[in-house]
Amino acid sequence: MSDVLDRPLDPIGKDVSSLKENADAFADCHGTSEEESMEAREESGRQARDGEQRTRSCLICKSPFPSAWAGERICRRCKSTSAWRGGALG
């Protein structure tokens, strides 16, 4: 038991070294370069963001309004009311 306690603990270093050894194999596993993979991820992100800007229905008054992002669900008219600013509707 004492030999277990005498050994230095370095589980993270061991895991990282095995990842470094195999990094090249994983980078080429789909036949694309790292640069091509990065470009594809960036294009995918742009496409997802492009879909965020659209006309949505306000959750309070139900009227359509131009929403700039997916989480914007209350129109400016409803946000400008004193009830919204006072926290009664949120």
N, C-alpha and C positions, 0 to 999 in steps of 0.2 A: 504494500500500500504506500510506503514512503517513496518508492520510485515514481509513482503517479503524481505525488505532490511536488517532487523535485523537478519534473519536466516543465519547461516554460509553456504557457498557454498562448497560442497564436492561431486560433481557428479562422480568423478573418484573413490573415496573410496567406494561409494555405488555400482558401477558397479563391482569393483574388489571383494567386499565381496560376491556378488551373484555368481560370477564365482567360488570362492573358495568353496561355499556351494555345488555347483553342480559338482565339479571336479571329484569326485569319480564315479558319475553316468555316466559321459561321458567316463571315462577311460575304463569302462567295457561294453560299449554299443555294442561291436561286439564280446564279449566273449573272447578277448585276453588280456593278461597282458600287462602292459606298456613295460616290457622287450621284449616280443615277437613282439610288434608293432615296437619298436626301431630296432630290428634285421631285420625285414622285410623292413623297410625304408632304412637301411644301405645296404642290399642286392640289393634293387632296384637301389640305387645310384651307386653301383659297376657295375651292369649290364649296366646302362646308360653310364658310363664312359668307359666300355670295348668297346662299340660300336663306340667310338670316334676315336680310332686309326684304320685307314684304308687307302687304296690307293684312292687318289682323283685326279682329273684333275686340273692342274694349270689354273687359270683364265686368265693368260697372254699368255703362250705358248701352252696351252691345253695338254701338255704331262702329263702322270700319274706320281705321286710321293707319297712317304709314308708320310701321314699327321699324326701328333701326336695328334691333337685335332680338334674339329669340325670347329673352326674358322681359322685354317691354310689352306689357299686356294691358296697361291703363293709358288711355288717350290723354293728351295735354289738357283738354277741356276739363276732364274729371280731376286731373291732378291739380288744377288751378282752383278747385273749390275749397272753401274753408273746412268742409267736413274731411276732405282728404288730408289737407295740411295739418289739421288738428288730430289726426290719427283715428278718427271715427270709422273710416272705411278700410283701413289697412289692417 
